[in-house]
Amino acid sequence: MKVSHEHEMTAHWKTKTGFLFAAVGGAIGLGNIWRFPFEAGQNGGAAFVIIYVGFVIIIGFPLLAAETMLGRYGKQGAITNFGHVARMEDKSQNWKYLGWFIASSSFILCSYYSVIAGTTGAYAFEAIKGSFAGITPEGAVELYASYSGSPLKLTFWHAFFMGVCAIIMSKQLNDGIEKMTSIAMPVFFCLLISLIIMAAVIGDFGAGIKFLFQPDFSKVNIGVVVSALGQAFFSIGVALGIMLTFGAYLPQETSIVKSAFIICIADTMVAVLAGLSIFPIVFGFGMEPSVGSALVFNTMTVAFGQLEYGGLIGAGFFTLLAIAGFTTLIALMEQMVSYLDKFYGMKRSKASALVTGSIFAVGMLSVFSTNILSEVKIAGMDILTAFDWWINKVGLPLGGLLTAIFVGWVIKKQNVIDAFGENESHLNLLYAIIRYLCPIAIFIVFVSQFV
């Protein structure tokens, strides 16, 4: 089968640090700070955390390494990489549809992710305005309703996020994503550490530690296991095309295994640290950790409102969430922008405008899901919740399963080993995990949720 190298990536990360900041920024998102705490709160705390970390180790890390290898091997973005590599391996071109499936999952995720990220930006603004001062639980619910029930407010912040993303994405790799994440991630970590120190001072740090690290396995059922798997995928960003595309820009001398290990460690650490910045405050103020997504927007708002400098602390907290949203959105969109750039010869400015404009348009369904279209239900869920369910319960596990099968069973073993590079160790073990353990584990958990 004739293989064309015409559309392969020619740009490379300027530095290893720049790549790691971008990759960690893509992995660390609202899934770590907005989603992880309420998932842990609803699923038994430490028991959920242990299962989640287990999935990160046995599935997340190998798949992250496999995706990065696949990107560097094919040297194309996520949308076309599977078809390109299948052609290189003289295998069926039907594998190209996997790239489109993953890209569609990323597109849907971006559409509602921007709406949630926009709300975090709005709350940072509300904190600066002093809206949290002395706020009651009822007042917090009303504040959230003033946004969820307002198409105009949600649209403004959704458009704001998409606009900033369009500006960043319009620039070339080194001047856009690499430069932005190299600034944003150090700021992110400084804010996170500051918030943990604050939580230790004003909250019940002991109760937070106990909740996160003292497991109660009596609360574990298949629903908790599936949620932990979905959170591991969502949090690290596997099966979303991020590392497939970033890997295409990766120089040969960079260690994929070490990079994947650092990304997984950083991502898991941030998820746990986010819990340490939230749960001590929740318990310190006598609040309930299992309230779901309201944990961040309602519960934390009330806690900040009881503090002398709550407006400043709240602004820092929601700015942290906003940064996490930005870095993940641009990482997700790079596969789409690079595709239009490489295959249609579009300037990045035009490609980024088209991608962000399309995401903004579809995102309006999520904007309207809590107001104008609130009566529209999909399997009993509003539109945004249905999108989130599809991505976490179907899109990510199925994309991850098929990626593991592709790397483990379609590409020749020696080609996989060579693509990882001679400077790697334990590659036979890693290959066996990708080939056997990952598909079996994902399949069992994936099917169990529907049985």
DRENLUMZA-828501 format. One line per 3 residues: their letters; for each residue y, x, z of C-alpha. Coordinates in steps of 0.05 Angstrom, whole numbers, plus 5000, padded with zeros to 4 digits. Example, Ala and Ser with C-alpha at 12.3 -4.5 7.8 and 13.67 -1.06 7.14 Angstrom:
2
as	4910/5246/5156  4979/5273/5143 .
***
This chain:
451
mkv	5000/5000/5000  5067/5030/4979  5113/5044/5038 .
she	5188/5046/5029  5231/5086/5078  5296/5059/5050 .
hem	5313/5014/5110  5293/5062/5166  5344/5078/5219 .
tah	5385/5142/5210  5429/5138/5272  5405/5169/5338 .
wkt	5426/5165/5410  5477/5220/5424  5446/5237/5492 .
ktg	5384/5220/5531  5429/5194/5587  5464/5148/5537 .
flf	5397/5120/5515  5373/5109/5586  5438/5074/5606 .
aav	5432/5029/5545  5358/5015/5557  5367/5004/5632 .
gga	5427/4960/5617  5385/4920/5568  5329/4912/5619 .
igl	5374/4898/5679  5406/4831/5669  5415/4763/5701 .
gni	5339/4763/5708  5345/4814/5763  5404/4786/5802 .
wrf	5409/4712/5784  5336/4695/5770  5295/4742/5815 .
pfe	5324/4719/5882  5313/4645/5869  5244/4658/5839 .
agq	5226/4698/5901  5257/4644/5945  5217/4588/5913 .
ngg	5151/4627/5910  5139/4654/5979  5183/4716/5982 .
aaf	5143/4780/5992  5079/4752/5963  5116/4738/5898 .
vii	5149/4806/5900  5082/4842/5906  5051/4804/5848 .
yvg	5115/4815/5807  5113/4891/5820  5039/4891/5803 .
fvi	5053/4859/5735  5110/4909/5723  5061/4967/5735 .
iig	4999/4942/5697  5033/4903/5641  5108/4916/5639 .
fpl	5107/4992/5638  5052/5000/5585  5083/4947/5540 .
laa	5153/4977/5548  5124/5045/5528  5086/5013/5470 .
etm	5147/4978/5443  5189/5041/5447  5134/5080/5411 .
lgr	5129/5025/5358  5204/5029/5346  5204/5104/5337 .
ygk	5141/5102/5294  5167/5050/5245  5241/5071/5251 .
qga	5263/4999/5239  5290/4944/5283  5246/4892/5316 .
itn	5252/4840/5261  5220/4883/5206  5183/4936/5246 .
fgh	5116/4900/5250  5112/4887/5176  5135/4958/5160 .
var	5084/4990/5207  5029/4943/5181  5045/4968/5111 .
med	5041/5040/5137  4973/5025/5167  4950/4987/5104 .
ksq	4940/4924/5145  4958/4850/5133  5031/4834/5120 .
nwk	5023/4771/5162  5042/4815/5222  5114/4812/5197 .
ylg	5119/4742/5227  5111/4771/5297  5177/4807/5287 .
wfi	5210/4742/5268  5178/4706/5327  5205/4758/5376 .
ass	5273/4755/5343  5275/4679/5349  5258/4685/5423 .
sfi	5316/4734/5431  5363/4688/5393  5346/4628/5436 .
lcs	5351/4669/5499  5420/4695/5478  5444/4624/5465 .
yys	5435/4599/5536  5440/4667/5570  5513/4672/5547 .
via	5528/4604/5579  5499/4626/5646  5534/4694/5640 .
gtt	5598/4658/5623  5593/4618/5688  5586/4683/5728 .
gay	5651/4707/5695  5684/4641/5713  5662/4648/5786 .
afe	5690/4718/5789  5756/4688/5766  5750/4632/5818 .
aik	5737/4683/5873  5800/4722/5854  5840/4657/5854 .
gsf	5817/4644/5926  5775/4582/5909  5719/4605/5957 .
agi	5763/4607/6019  5734/4559/6072  5692/4524/6020 .
tpe	5639/4476/6048  5569/4464/6018  5596/4399/5989 .
gav	5656/4437/5961  5610/4489/5929  5570/4434/5895 .
ely	5635/4403/5870  5659/4470/5844  5595/4480/5805 .
asy	5599/4409/5779  5670/4422/5756  5640/4473/5708 .
sgs	5572/4443/5690  5606/4377/5677  5662/4406/5636 .
plk	5646/4423/5563  5715/4454/5556  5707/4504/5613 .
ltf	5636/4523/5594  5656/4531/5521  5715/4576/5539 .
wha	5672/4625/5580  5614/4622/5531  5664/4640/5475 .
ffm	5695/4695/5518  5627/4729/5527  5609/4722/5454 .
gvc	5677/4749/5434  5671/4811/5476  5600/4822/5451 .
aii	5624/4816/5379  5676/4870/5390  5625/4918/5421 .
msk	5572/4903/5368  5621/4915/5311  5622/4989/5328 .
qln	5569/5040/5310  5513/5055/5359  5546/5114/5395 .
dgi	5616/5084/5398  5592/5014/5416  5530/5003/5457 .
ekm	5521/5075/5481  5593/5084/5504  5599/5015/5536 .
tsi	5535/5019/5576  5551/5091/5597  5613/5063/5632 .
amp	5585/4995/5654  5521/5018/5688  5552/5067/5738 .
vff	5602/5013/5756  5544/4964/5763  5505/5009/5812 .
cll	5567/5023/5853  5580/4949/5861  5508/4935/5879 .
isl	5505/4988/5933  5571/4963/5962  5545/4892/5965 .
iim	5481/4914/6001  5523/4950/6053  5565/4888/6061 .
aav	5503/4844/6069  5475/4891/6122  5540/4886/6162 .
igd	5553/4811/6159  5484/4782/6148  5415/4782/6180 .
fga	5387/4844/6147  5323/4842/6187  5307/4772/6163 .
gik	5322/4792/6092  5275/4852/6097  5221/4809/6128 .
flf	5227/4756/6073  5223/4808/6017  5169/4854/6046 .
qpd	5125/4813/6094  5079/4772/6049  5049/4704/6061 .
fsk	4993/4699/6011  4976/4628/6032  5033/4606/5987 .
vni	5004/4639/5925  4976/4595/5870  4971/4599/5795 .
gvv	5042/4574/5789  5067/4633/5831  5026/4682/5789 .
vsa	5053/4654/5723  5124/4656/5751  5115/4729/5772 .
lgq	5089/4747/5702  5147/4710/5669  5196/4745/5715 .
aff	5166/4813/5700  5174/4801/5625  5243/4770/5632 .
sig	5268/4823/5679  5244/4885/5641  5259/4854/5573 .
val	5191/4866/5539  5173/4822/5480  5246/4812/5464 .
gim	5255/4867/5413  5303/4909/5455  5260/4972/5462 .
ltf	5231/4963/5392  5301/4969/5364  5326/5022/5414 .
gay	5263/5062/5401  5280/5065/5327  5342/5106/5346 .
lpq	5303/5153/5392  5296/5227/5374  5226/5255/5371 .
ets	5236/5303/5429  5252/5248/5479  5192/5229/5523 .
ivk	5176/5156/5514  5130/5152/5575  5180/5184/5622 .
saf	5236/5140/5595  5194/5076/5603  5177/5097/5674 .
iic	5250/5108/5692  5270/5041/5661  5216/5003/5699 .
iad	5233/5038/5765  5307/5024/5756  5295/4952/5736 .
tmv	5248/4937/5794  5293/4973/5843  5353/4931/5821 .
avl	5314/4866/5829  5294/4885/5900  5364/4911/5917 .
agl	5393/4846/5890  5348/4810/5940  5374/4856/5996 .
sif	5445/4837/5977  5431/4762/5977  5377/4743/6028 .
piv	5410/4776/6089  5471/4733/6076  5428/4671/6064 .
fgf	5391/4679/6130  5452/4704/6167  5489/4640/6152 .
gme	5429/4595/6165  5418/4575/6092  5355/4558/6053 .
psv	5327/4612/6006  5285/4564/5964  5341/4522/5934 .
gsa	5329/4548/5863  5383/4568/5815  5436/4539/5863 .
lvf	5422/4600/5907  5473/4642/5871  5526/4592/5850 .
ntm	5525/4546/5911  5494/4581/5971  5527/4649/5961 .
tva	5595/4616/5947  5593/4581/6015  5575/4647/6049 .
fgq	5632/4684/6015  5679/4627/6036  5665/4642/6109 .
ley	5686/4715/6105  5755/4743/6116  5752/4781/6051 .
ggl	5704/4733/6018  5746/4727/5955  5743/4802/5942 .
iga	5669/4807/5958  5653/4745/5916  5692/4774/5858 .
gff	5651/4838/5863  5586/4799/5866  5600/4756/5806 .
tll	5629/4814/5767  5562/4849/5780  5527/4789/5749 .
aia	5575/4788/5690  5563/4862/5675  5488/4850/5677 .
gft	5497/4793/5627  5539/4834/5579  5492/4894/5576 .
tli	5432/4851/5563  5465/4807/5510  5487/4867/5468 .
alm	5418/4898/5474  5386/4834/5450  5434/4825/5392 .
eqm	5428/4896/5365  5362/4878/5329  5398/4822/5291 .
vsy	5461/4861/5274  5422/4923/5252  5378/4879/5208 .
ldk	5438/4850/5170  5468/4920/5166  5405/4953/5139 .
fyg	5376/4899/5094  5438/4864/5068  5487/4921/5070 .
mkr	5536/4883/5114  5589/4921/5152  5574/4918/5226 .
ska	5639/4880/5239  5617/4824/5192  5545/4826/5217 .
sal	5566/4822/5290  5613/4764/5274  5557/4726/5239 .
vtg	5506/4738/5294  5553/4722/5353  5581/4662/5315 .
sif	5510/4634/5304  5490/4646/5376  5554/4613/5400 .
avg	5540/4551/5357  5468/4543/5382  5492/4559/5453 .
mls	5535/4496/5451  5470/4456/5460  5463/4490/5528 .
vfs	5537/4479/5542  5528/4404/5530  5461/4400/5565 .
tni	5494/4386/5633  5548/4339/5608  5552/4306/5540 .
lse	5478/4313/5525  5454/4307/5597  5412/4246/5579 .
vki	5374/4285/5526  5309/4309/5555  5254/4353/5527 .
agm	5189/4342/5566  5232/4317/5623  5278/4378/5622 .
dil	5350/4385/5600  5362/4428/5539  5380/4493/5575 .
taf	5321/4486/5623  5274/4471/5564  5299/4533/5528 .
dww	5287/4575/5590  5217/4545/5600  5198/4560/5528 .
ink	5221/4632/5532  5189/4649/5599  5124/4609/5593 .
vgl	5110/4616/5519  5156/4663/5480  5152/4725/5525 .
plg	5077/4723/5544  5056/4706/5472  5101/4760/5442 .
gll	5076/4810/5493  5003/4792/5480  5010/4800/5405 .
tai	5049/4865/5412  4993/4894/5455  4941/4872/5404 .
fvg	4982/4902/5347  4990/4969/5380  4919/4971/5409 .
wvi	4879/4942/5351  4919/4946/5287  4949/5016/5289 .
kkq	4899/5074/5287  4891/5106/5354  4909/5175/5330 .
nvi	4973/5149/5299  4992/5117/5366  4978/5182/5402 .
daf	5018/5222/5351  5076/5172/5354  5081/5180/5429 .
gen	5087/5256/5419  5051/5319/5439  5094/5327/5502 .
esh	5063/5265/5534  5004/5266/5583  4950/5214/5601 .
lnl	4958/5181/5533  4885/5162/5528  4890/5123/5593 .
lya	4956/5090/5571  4925/5072/5504  4864/5040/5539 .
iir	4910/4999/5583  4950/4975/5523  4887/4961/5483 .
ylc	4845/4926/5536  4879/4910/5602  4946/4884/5577 .
pia	4917/4833/5528  4864/4808/5577  4913/4801/5635 .
ifi	4967/4767/5594  4916/4720/5561  4886/4698/5627 .
vfv	4952/4683/5660  4981/4651/5597  4922/4603/5588 .
sqf	4917/4588/5662  4985/4555/5665  4963/4502/5614 .
v	4893/4489/5644 .
***
